[in-house]
């Protein structure tokens, strides 16, 4: 019996995994007919097909946007950011950004992140009622403000920016009619002024490092830096928060696995990847074919949007075995698509993993039996990311 695959449907978003299984088994190169809400597009669901496709930007381009909506970049009224570019320009930008956004710079944040997380754990333990709102979502907002050098007196403005860019990420063509448009313009104006300030007076923060980044005389423009800020806030805040919340939800359903992490904190880094495998924060993003391409014996014509279903690929039995739907914090797979792969492998993956590692180290030390009420939680509405609006604690 066929199962409906409809990413815009709230019932599908609540539990997409049966539909993913059906697609992998019966229709791995799926042609999705146009609906009132979406144009026609294609969807890949098997790990090997997606792993291959995202590593071939010459055939599967990012330059037409990351959703299945047409003219996404033009309708947003924004210049393309690094995630909406192809090599060689994308490679040049990534190299320049990498000069400032280094693993060393991220690692230097650990002490300040840990101090903040410990304070949030105390709030959660003593008076918190909702894991996502009172704990998980507060961490990336704080970390991004710290990373960008946002002064303490300006940080009350940073939270609304994060929320509105998250809304934009979940509804990328709703910007023109969205009440948060003014807030997003305010954020852009703020960071434009901050970049200009760093050019006048260098500072030891990420913006300052990006202003100074140089390779063979090539430097980042103001828009390059501003676009990277946009990507980090829109793509790196709620996805990281959802990784933390999903991890606790998965451990609630598998207390034996939670006990392993409580006993041995060295398992936490691999456990984070297992959380992301089972509940990928980014469920899928699109590429556009630059020519007729053949995938698993099916020809996808040139110029077609193709949705790469990372959430399905990460539960592919052919890649991860028969226990694919079970949480195993010791699994340590060799390959993974939660951060994509190839040229667009998530540039912020080390920052996300640092935040989540510290969160679980401190959370499980202080609240080893922490549990959440998953069925009572409220999920985000999105065809592309999987996350939470709220996730109540079990007291």
The 8 nearest C-alpha neighbors of each residue, nearest first, counted from 0:
[[1, 2, 21, 3, 25, 18, 17, 22],
 [2, 0, 3, 21, 18, 25, 22, 4],
 [3, 1, 18, 4, 0, 21, 17, 22],
 [4, 2, 5, 18, 1, 11, 21, 17],
 [3, 5, 18, 6, 2, 11, 19, 15],
 [4, 6, 7, 8, 3, 11, 12, 382],
 [7, 5, 382, 8, 11, 4, 12, 383],
 [8, 6, 382, 5, 9, 381, 12, 11],
 [9, 7, 11, 6, 10, 5, 12, 382],
 [8, 10, 12, 11, 13, 7, 380, 6],
 [11, 9, 13, 12, 8, 14, 15, 5],
 [10, 12, 15, 8, 9, 13, 14, 6],
 [13, 11, 9, 10, 14, 15, 8, 6],
 [12, 14, 10, 11, 9, 15, 378, 8],
 [15, 13, 12, 11, 16, 10, 17, 18],
 [16, 14, 11, 12, 18, 17, 19, 13],
 [15, 17, 19, 18, 14, 20, 311, 310],
 [18, 16, 20, 19, 15, 21, 14, 2],
 [19, 17, 21, 16, 20, 2, 15, 4],
 [18, 20, 16, 22, 311, 17, 21, 23],
 [19, 21, 17, 23, 18, 22, 16, 24],
 [20, 22, 18, 24, 19, 23, 25, 17],
 [21, 23, 26, 19, 27, 25, 24, 20],
 [24, 22, 27, 20, 21, 44, 45, 25],
 [23, 25, 21, 22, 20, 26, 27, 19],
 [24, 26, 22, 21, 23, 27, 20, 1],
 [25, 27, 22, 29, 28, 23, 24, 21],
 [28, 26, 23, 22, 44, 43, 29, 45],
 [29, 27, 43, 26, 42, 30, 297, 41],
 [28, 30, 42, 26, 41, 27, 31, 43],
 [31, 29, 41, 40, 32, 42, 28, 39],
 [32, 30, 40, 41, 39, 29, 33, 42],
 [31, 33, 39, 30, 34, 40, 38, 37],
 [32, 34, 39, 38, 37, 31, 35, 40],
 [35, 33, 37, 36, 38, 32, 39, 31],
 [34, 36, 37, 33, 38, 32, 39, 7],
 [37, 35, 34, 38, 33, 7, 68, 39],
 [36, 38, 34, 33, 35, 39, 68, 67],
 [39, 37, 33, 34, 40, 68, 67, 36],
 [38, 40, 33, 32, 31, 37, 41, 30],
 [39, 41, 304, 31, 305, 30, 67, 38],
 [40, 42, 30, 305, 29, 31, 306, 304],
 [43, 41, 306, 29, 305, 28, 307, 44],
 [42, 44, 28, 307, 27, 308, 45, 306],
 [43, 45, 308, 27, 311, 23, 312, 22],
 [46, 44, 312, 48, 23, 47, 43, 27],
 [45, 47, 312, 49, 48, 50, 315, 44],
 [46, 48, 50, 49, 45, 51, 312, 318],
 [47, 49, 51, 45, 50, 46, 52, 43],
 [50, 48, 52, 51, 46, 47, 307, 53],
 [51, 49, 47, 48, 52, 53, 46, 54],
 [50, 52, 48, 49, 54, 53, 47, 55],
 [51, 53, 49, 55, 54, 50, 48, 59],
 [54, 52, 55, 51, 50, 49, 341, 340],
 [53, 55, 341, 52, 51, 56, 340, 50],
 [56, 54, 52, 57, 53, 58, 59, 51],
 [57, 55, 59, 60, 58, 54, 85, 53],
 [56, 58, 55, 59, 60, 289, 85, 86],
 [59, 57, 289, 56, 288, 55, 60, 290],
 [60, 58, 288, 56, 287, 286, 57, 55],
 [59, 61, 56, 287, 286, 62, 58, 288],
 [62, 60, 83, 286, 63, 64, 84, 85],
 [61, 63, 84, 83, 60, 64, 85, 287],
 [64, 62, 61, 287, 70, 72, 83, 71],
 [65, 63, 62, 83, 71, 61, 66, 72],
 [64, 66, 285, 284, 286, 61, 67, 63],
 [67, 65, 285, 68, 64, 284, 71, 306],
 [66, 68, 304, 285, 40, 69, 65, 306],
 [67, 69, 66, 71, 38, 70, 37, 172],
 [70, 68, 71, 67, 38, 63, 66, 64],
 [71, 69, 73, 72, 74, 68, 63, 64],
 [70, 72, 74, 69, 73, 64, 68, 75],
 [71, 73, 75, 74, 70, 64, 77, 76],
 [72, 74, 76, 70, 75, 71, 77, 78],
 [75, 73, 76, 71, 72, 70, 172, 77],
 [74, 76, 72, 73, 77, 71, 172, 174],
 [75, 77, 73, 74, 72, 78, 71, 175],
 [78, 76, 75, 79, 72, 73, 74, 80],
 [77, 79, 80, 76, 72, 222, 73, 226],
 [80, 78, 83, 77, 72, 84, 81, 82],
 [81, 79, 226, 83, 82, 78, 227, 84],
 [80, 82, 83, 84, 89, 79, 92, 227],
 [83, 81, 80, 84, 343, 61, 230, 79],
 [84, 82, 62, 61, 81, 80, 79, 64],
 [83, 85, 62, 89, 81, 82, 61, 79],
 [86, 84, 89, 61, 62, 87, 88, 60],
 [87, 85, 89, 88, 90, 84, 56, 342],
 [86, 88, 90, 89, 85, 91, 84, 92],
 [89, 87, 86, 91, 90, 92, 85, 84],
 [88, 90, 86, 85, 92, 84, 91, 87],
 [89, 91, 93, 87, 86, 88, 92, 94],
 [92, 90, 88, 94, 89, 93, 87, 95],
 [93, 91, 95, 89, 94, 90, 96, 88],
 [92, 94, 90, 96, 95, 91, 97, 89],
 [93, 95, 97, 91, 92, 96, 90, 98],
 [96, 94, 92, 97, 98, 93, 212, 213],
 [97, 95, 93, 98, 94, 99, 100, 92],
 [96, 98, 100, 94, 95, 99, 101, 93],
 [99, 97, 95, 96, 212, 100, 101, 94],
 [100, 98, 208, 209, 97, 96, 101, 212],
 [99, 101, 97, 96, 98, 104, 205, 102],
 [100, 102, 104, 103, 99, 97, 98, 105],
 [103, 101, 105, 104, 106, 349, 100, 350],
 [104, 102, 106, 101, 105, 107, 100, 108],
 [105, 103, 101, 107, 102, 106, 100, 108],
 [104, 106, 102, 107, 103, 108, 350, 101],
 [107, 105, 103, 108, 104, 109, 102, 353],
 [106, 108, 104, 105, 109, 103, 110, 111],
 [109, 107, 106, 105, 111, 110, 112, 104],
 [110, 108, 112, 107, 111, 106, 113, 353],
 [109, 111, 113, 112, 108, 114, 107, 106],
 [110, 112, 114, 113, 108, 109, 115, 107],
 [113, 111, 109, 115, 110, 114, 108, 116],
 [114, 112, 116, 110, 115, 111, 109, 117],
 [115, 113, 111, 117, 112, 116, 110, 118],
 [114, 116, 112, 118, 113, 117, 111, 119],
 [117, 115, 119, 113, 118, 114, 120, 112],
 [118, 116, 120, 114, 119, 115, 113, 361],
 [117, 119, 121, 115, 116, 120, 114, 122],
 [118, 120, 116, 122, 121, 117, 134, 123],
 [121, 119, 123, 117, 122, 118, 124, 116],
 [122, 120, 124, 118, 119, 123, 125, 117],
 [123, 121, 119, 125, 120, 124, 126, 127],
 [124, 122, 127, 120, 121, 125, 126, 119],
 [123, 125, 121, 122, 120, 126, 127, 366],
 [126, 124, 122, 123, 121, 127, 120, 128],
 [125, 127, 122, 123, 124, 128, 121, 133],
 [128, 126, 123, 122, 129, 133, 124, 125],
 [127, 129, 392, 391, 126, 130, 123, 133],
 [128, 130, 391, 392, 390, 132, 133, 131],
 [131, 129, 134, 133, 390, 132, 392, 391],
 [132, 130, 135, 389, 390, 134, 136, 129],
 [131, 133, 129, 136, 130, 134, 389, 135],
 [132, 134, 130, 129, 131, 127, 123, 135],
 [133, 135, 130, 137, 131, 132, 136, 119],
 [134, 136, 131, 240, 137, 138, 243, 244],
 [135, 137, 240, 138, 131, 132, 134, 139],
 [136, 138, 140, 134, 135, 139, 141, 133],
 [137, 139, 141, 140, 136, 135, 142, 134],
 [140, 138, 142, 236, 141, 143, 137, 136],
 [139, 141, 143, 138, 137, 142, 144, 236],
 [140, 142, 144, 138, 139, 143, 145, 137],
 [141, 143, 139, 145, 144, 140, 146, 138],
 [144, 142, 146, 145, 140, 141, 139, 147],
 [145, 143, 149, 141, 147, 142, 146, 148],
 [146, 144, 142, 148, 143, 147, 141, 149],
 [145, 147, 143, 144, 148, 205, 142, 204],
 [148, 146, 144, 205, 145, 149, 206, 204],
 [149, 147, 145, 146, 204, 144, 150, 205],
 [148, 150, 144, 147, 145, 153, 154, 151],
 [151, 149, 153, 152, 148, 154, 144, 145],
 [152, 150, 154, 153, 149, 155, 144, 148],
 [151, 153, 150, 154, 155, 149, 156, 157],
 [154, 152, 150, 151, 155, 156, 149, 157],
 [155, 153, 157, 156, 151, 152, 149, 150],
 [154, 156, 157, 153, 158, 152, 159, 151],
 [157, 155, 154, 158, 153, 159, 160, 186],
 [156, 158, 154, 160, 155, 159, 161, 144],
 [157, 159, 161, 160, 156, 155, 162, 140],
 [160, 158, 162, 161, 157, 156, 163, 182],
 [161, 159, 157, 163, 158, 162, 164, 183],
 [160, 162, 158, 164, 159, 163, 232, 165],
 [163, 161, 159, 165, 160, 164, 166, 158],
 [162, 164, 166, 165, 160, 161, 179, 159],
 [163, 165, 167, 233, 166, 161, 162, 168],
 [164, 166, 168, 162, 163, 233, 167, 161],
 [167, 165, 163, 169, 164, 168, 170, 162],
 [166, 168, 164, 171, 170, 165, 169, 163],
 [167, 169, 165, 171, 166, 170, 164, 233],
 [170, 168, 381, 166, 167, 171, 165, 383],
 [169, 171, 167, 173, 168, 172, 166, 381],
 [172, 170, 167, 168, 173, 169, 174, 75],
 [171, 173, 174, 170, 75, 74, 71, 175],
 [174, 172, 170, 171, 175, 177, 176, 167],
 [175, 173, 177, 176, 172, 180, 167, 171],
 [174, 176, 173, 177, 180, 172, 75, 74],
 [177, 175, 174, 173, 178, 180, 179, 172],
 [176, 178, 174, 179, 173, 175, 180, 167],
 [179, 177, 180, 176, 181, 174, 182, 175],
 [178, 180, 182, 177, 181, 163, 183, 174],
 [179, 181, 183, 182, 178, 177, 174, 184],
 [182, 180, 184, 183, 179, 185, 178, 186],
 [183, 181, 185, 179, 180, 184, 160, 186],
 [182, 184, 186, 180, 185, 181, 160, 187],
 [185, 183, 181, 187, 186, 182, 188, 180],
 [184, 186, 182, 188, 183, 187, 189, 181],
 [187, 185, 189, 183, 184, 188, 190, 160],
 [186, 188, 184, 190, 189, 185, 191, 183],
 [187, 189, 191, 185, 186, 190, 184, 192],
 [190, 188, 186, 192, 187, 191, 185, 193],
 [189, 191, 193, 192, 187, 188, 194, 186],
 [192, 190, 188, 194, 193, 189, 187, 195],
 [191, 193, 195, 190, 189, 194, 196, 188],
 [194, 192, 190, 196, 195, 191, 189, 197],
 [195, 193, 197, 191, 196, 192, 190, 198],
 [196, 194, 192, 198, 193, 197, 191, 199],
 [195, 197, 193, 199, 194, 198, 200, 192],
 [198, 196, 201, 200, 194, 199, 207, 195],
 [197, 199, 195, 196, 200, 201, 194, 210],
 [200, 198, 196, 197, 195, 201, 194, 202],
 [199, 201, 197, 198, 196, 202, 207, 195],
 [202, 200, 197, 207, 198, 199, 203, 196],
 [203, 201, 207, 204, 197, 200, 208, 206],
 [204, 202, 207, 208, 201, 205, 206, 148],
 [203, 205, 207, 206, 148, 202, 147, 208],
 [204, 206, 208, 147, 207, 146, 209, 99],
 [207, 205, 209, 208, 204, 147, 210, 194],
 [206, 208, 202, 210, 204, 205, 197, 209],
 [207, 209, 99, 205, 211, 206, 210, 212],
 [210, 208, 212, 99, 206, 211, 207, 205],
 [209, 211, 207, 208, 212, 206, 198, 219],
 [210, 212, 208, 209, 213, 207, 218, 99],
 [213, 211, 209, 98, 210, 95, 208, 218],
 [214, 212, 218, 217, 216, 95, 211, 215],
 [213, 215, 217, 216, 95, 218, 212, 94],
 [216, 214, 217, 213, 218, 95, 212, 91],
 [215, 217, 214, 213, 218, 212, 219, 95],
 [218, 216, 214, 213, 215, 219, 95, 212],
 [219, 217, 213, 212, 216, 220, 214, 95],
 [218, 220, 223, 224, 221, 210, 95, 217],
 [221, 219, 223, 222, 224, 218, 210, 225],
 [220, 222, 224, 223, 225, 219, 194, 191],
 [223, 221, 225, 220, 224, 226, 219, 78],
 [222, 224, 220, 226, 221, 225, 219, 227],
 [225, 223, 227, 221, 222, 226, 228, 220],
 [224, 226, 222, 228, 227, 223, 221, 229],
 [227, 225, 229, 80, 223, 228, 224, 222],
 [226, 228, 230, 224, 229, 225, 231, 223],
 [229, 227, 225, 231, 226, 230, 232, 224],
 [230, 228, 226, 227, 232, 231, 233, 225],
 [231, 229, 227, 233, 234, 228, 232, 226],
 [230, 232, 235, 228, 234, 229, 233, 227],
 [231, 233, 229, 235, 230, 236, 234, 161],
 [234, 232, 164, 230, 165, 231, 229, 235],
 [233, 235, 231, 230, 232, 236, 238, 237],
 [234, 236, 231, 232, 238, 233, 239, 237],
 [237, 235, 139, 239, 238, 232, 234, 140],
 [236, 238, 240, 239, 241, 235, 136, 165],
 [237, 239, 241, 280, 240, 236, 235, 242],
 [240, 238, 242, 237, 241, 236, 351, 235],
 [239, 241, 135, 136, 237, 243, 242, 238],
 [240, 242, 244, 386, 238, 243, 239, 245],
 [241, 243, 239, 245, 240, 244, 246, 238],
 [244, 242, 246, 240, 241, 245, 355, 135],
 [243, 245, 241, 247, 246, 242, 131, 135],
 [246, 244, 248, 242, 247, 243, 241, 249],
 [247, 245, 243, 249, 244, 274, 248, 242],
 [246, 248, 250, 244, 249, 245, 251, 243],
 [249, 247, 245, 251, 246, 250, 371, 244],
 [248, 250, 246, 252, 251, 247, 245, 253],
 [251, 249, 253, 247, 257, 252, 248, 254],
 [250, 252, 370, 248, 249, 253, 254, 247],
 [251, 253, 250, 249, 254, 248, 370, 247],
 [252, 254, 250, 255, 256, 251, 249, 257],
 [255, 253, 257, 256, 250, 251, 258, 252],
 [254, 256, 258, 257, 253, 259, 250, 252],
 [257, 255, 259, 254, 258, 253, 250, 328],
 [256, 258, 254, 250, 260, 259, 255, 261],
 [257, 259, 261, 255, 256, 260, 254, 262],
 [258, 260, 256, 262, 257, 261, 263, 255],
 [261, 259, 263, 257, 264, 262, 258, 266],
 [262, 260, 258, 259, 263, 363, 257, 264],
 [261, 263, 259, 260, 258, 264, 257, 265],
 [264, 262, 260, 265, 261, 266, 259, 267],
 [263, 265, 266, 260, 267, 261, 262, 360],
 [266, 264, 263, 267, 268, 260, 269, 262],
 [267, 265, 264, 269, 268, 263, 260, 270],
 [266, 268, 270, 264, 265, 269, 271, 260],
 [269, 267, 271, 270, 266, 356, 272, 265],
 [270, 268, 272, 271, 267, 331, 266, 328],
 [269, 271, 328, 267, 273, 268, 272, 266],
 [272, 270, 274, 268, 273, 269, 267, 275],
 [271, 273, 275, 269, 274, 270, 276, 268],
 [272, 274, 276, 270, 275, 271, 328, 277],
 [275, 273, 271, 277, 246, 272, 276, 278],
 [276, 274, 279, 272, 278, 273, 277, 337],
 [275, 277, 273, 313, 274, 279, 278, 272],
 [276, 278, 274, 275, 279, 273, 314, 313],
 [279, 277, 275, 276, 274, 280, 245, 310],
 [278, 280, 275, 281, 310, 337, 276, 282],
 [279, 281, 385, 238, 384, 282, 278, 386],
 [282, 280, 384, 279, 283, 383, 385, 337],
 [283, 281, 310, 384, 309, 383, 279, 308],
 [282, 284, 308, 383, 307, 309, 281, 306],
 [285, 283, 65, 307, 306, 66, 383, 286],
 [286, 284, 306, 65, 66, 305, 307, 304],
 [285, 287, 61, 60, 59, 305, 304, 65],
 [288, 286, 304, 60, 59, 303, 302, 305],
 [289, 287, 59, 302, 301, 303, 58, 290],
 [288, 290, 58, 301, 302, 59, 287, 60],
 [291, 289, 301, 288, 292, 58, 300, 302],
 [290, 292, 300, 301, 299, 298, 293, 288],
 [293, 291, 299, 298, 290, 300, 294, 288],
 [292, 294, 298, 297, 296, 299, 295, 291],
 [295, 293, 297, 296, 298, 292, 48, 28],
 [296, 294, 297, 293, 28, 48, 27, 298],
 [295, 297, 294, 293, 298, 28, 292, 299],
 [298, 296, 294, 293, 295, 299, 28, 292],
 [299, 297, 293, 292, 300, 294, 291, 296],
 [298, 300, 292, 291, 293, 297, 301, 303],
 [301, 299, 291, 303, 298, 302, 292, 290],
 [300, 302, 290, 291, 288, 289, 303, 299],
 [301, 303, 288, 289, 287, 300, 304, 290],
 [304, 302, 287, 288, 301, 300, 305, 40],
 [303, 305, 287, 40, 67, 286, 285, 41],
 [306, 304, 41, 285, 286, 42, 287, 40],
 [305, 307, 285, 42, 284, 41, 308, 283],
 [308, 306, 283, 43, 284, 285, 309, 49],
 [309, 307, 283, 44, 311, 310, 282, 43],
 [308, 310, 312, 283, 282, 311, 307, 336],
 [309, 311, 282, 279, 308, 313, 312, 283],
 [310, 312, 19, 309, 308, 314, 313, 44],
 [313, 311, 46, 309, 45, 315, 314, 310],
 [312, 314, 276, 311, 310, 315, 309, 336],
 [315, 313, 311, 312, 323, 316, 324, 277],
 [314, 316, 312, 317, 318, 313, 46, 319],
 [317, 315, 320, 319, 318, 321, 323, 314],
 [316, 318, 315, 320, 319, 46, 321, 45],
 [317, 319, 316, 315, 320, 46, 47, 314],
 [320, 318, 316, 323, 317, 315, 314, 321],
 [321, 319, 316, 322, 323, 317, 318, 315],
 [320, 322, 323, 316, 319, 324, 317, 325],
 [323, 321, 325, 320, 324, 319, 316, 326],
 [322, 324, 321, 319, 320, 325, 314, 316],
 [325, 323, 322, 314, 326, 277, 321, 316],
 [326, 324, 322, 323, 327, 277, 253, 321],
 [325, 327, 328, 324, 273, 253, 249, 277],
 [326, 328, 329, 330, 325, 273, 256, 270],
 [327, 329, 270, 330, 273, 269, 326, 256],
 [328, 330, 327, 331, 269, 270, 266, 273],
 [329, 331, 327, 328, 332, 273, 269, 270],
 [332, 330, 269, 329, 333, 273, 272, 328],
 [333, 331, 334, 330, 335, 319, 273, 272],
 [332, 334, 331, 335, 330, 319, 318, 336],
 [335, 333, 332, 336, 318, 331, 50, 319],
 [334, 336, 337, 313, 332, 333, 276, 338],
 [337, 335, 339, 338, 309, 313, 340, 334],
 [336, 338, 339, 279, 275, 335, 276, 309],
 [337, 339, 345, 336, 344, 340, 348, 335],
 [340, 338, 336, 344, 337, 345, 343, 341],
 [341, 339, 344, 343, 336, 53, 54, 338],
 [340, 342, 54, 344, 343, 53, 339, 55],
 [343, 341, 344, 54, 340, 90, 86, 56],
 [344, 342, 341, 345, 340, 339, 82, 346],
 [345, 343, 340, 339, 341, 342, 338, 346],
 [346, 344, 338, 348, 347, 343, 339, 340],
 [345, 347, 348, 344, 343, 349, 93, 97],
 [348, 346, 350, 345, 349, 351, 235, 231],
 [347, 349, 351, 345, 350, 346, 352, 338],
 [348, 350, 352, 351, 347, 353, 102, 105],
 [349, 351, 353, 347, 348, 352, 105, 354],
 [352, 350, 348, 354, 349, 353, 239, 355],
 [351, 353, 355, 349, 354, 350, 356, 348],
 [354, 352, 350, 356, 351, 355, 349, 357],
 [355, 353, 351, 357, 352, 356, 358, 350],
 [354, 356, 358, 352, 357, 353, 243, 359],
 [357, 355, 353, 359, 358, 354, 352, 360],
 [356, 358, 360, 354, 355, 359, 113, 361],
 [359, 357, 355, 356, 361, 360, 362, 354],
 [360, 358, 362, 356, 361, 357, 363, 355],
 [361, 359, 357, 358, 362, 363, 356, 364],
 [360, 362, 364, 359, 358, 363, 357, 365],
 [361, 363, 359, 365, 364, 366, 360, 358],
 [364, 362, 367, 366, 365, 361, 359, 360],
 [365, 363, 361, 362, 366, 367, 360, 261],
 [364, 366, 362, 363, 367, 361, 120, 124],
 [367, 365, 363, 369, 368, 362, 364, 124],
 [368, 366, 363, 369, 364, 365, 261, 362],
 [369, 367, 366, 370, 363, 257, 254, 258],
 [368, 370, 366, 367, 371, 363, 251, 247],
 [371, 369, 251, 393, 392, 368, 247, 372],
 [372, 370, 392, 393, 391, 373, 248, 251],
 [371, 373, 375, 391, 374, 393, 392, 376],
 [372, 374, 376, 375, 371, 248, 390, 391],
 [375, 373, 376, 372, 377, 390, 371, 391],
 [376, 374, 373, 372, 377, 391, 390, 389],
 [375, 377, 390, 373, 389, 374, 391, 378],
 [376, 378, 389, 388, 387, 390, 375, 379],
 [379, 377, 387, 388, 386, 380, 376, 389],
 [380, 378, 387, 386, 388, 381, 385, 377],
 [379, 381, 378, 9, 169, 382, 12, 385],
 [380, 382, 169, 383, 384, 379, 385, 170],
 [381, 383, 6, 7, 384, 380, 12, 169],
 [384, 382, 283, 282, 381, 281, 284, 169],
 [385, 383, 281, 282, 280, 381, 382, 386],
 [386, 384, 280, 281, 282, 379, 279, 381],
 [387, 385, 241, 379, 378, 280, 384, 238],
 [386, 388, 378, 379, 389, 377, 241, 390],
 [387, 389, 377, 378, 379, 386, 131, 390],
 [388, 390, 377, 131, 376, 387, 132, 129],
 [389, 391, 376, 129, 131, 130, 373, 377],
 [392, 390, 129, 372, 371, 128, 130, 376],
 [391, 393, 371, 129, 128, 130, 372, 394],
 [392, 394, 371, 370, 372, 391, 369, 128],
 [393, 392, 370, 128, 371, 369, 391, 372]]
